[in-house]
Amino acid sequence: MSGLQRTALVLTIIGALNWGLIGFFNFDLVAAIFGGQTAAFSRIIYAIVGIAGLYSLSILFKPDEDFVGNLEPQR
């Protein structure tokens, strides 16, 4: 798995955790940290997480052979 894929996956997980907080506790962590949902920086974070989610779709449709090759020890 490439560094870009790992980064996208981490950002997607962060977004999912934020949605979980919103759903269970009505608390938006990104908005709380960066100054509300309408703050420019919060909107940038939301956009980056959204783009990471879209990019993570490529991991879902990637053939298994691409991942198996990465399991061999590197020399």
Order of alpha helices (4+ residues) and beta strands (2+ residues): alpha-alpha-alpha-alpha
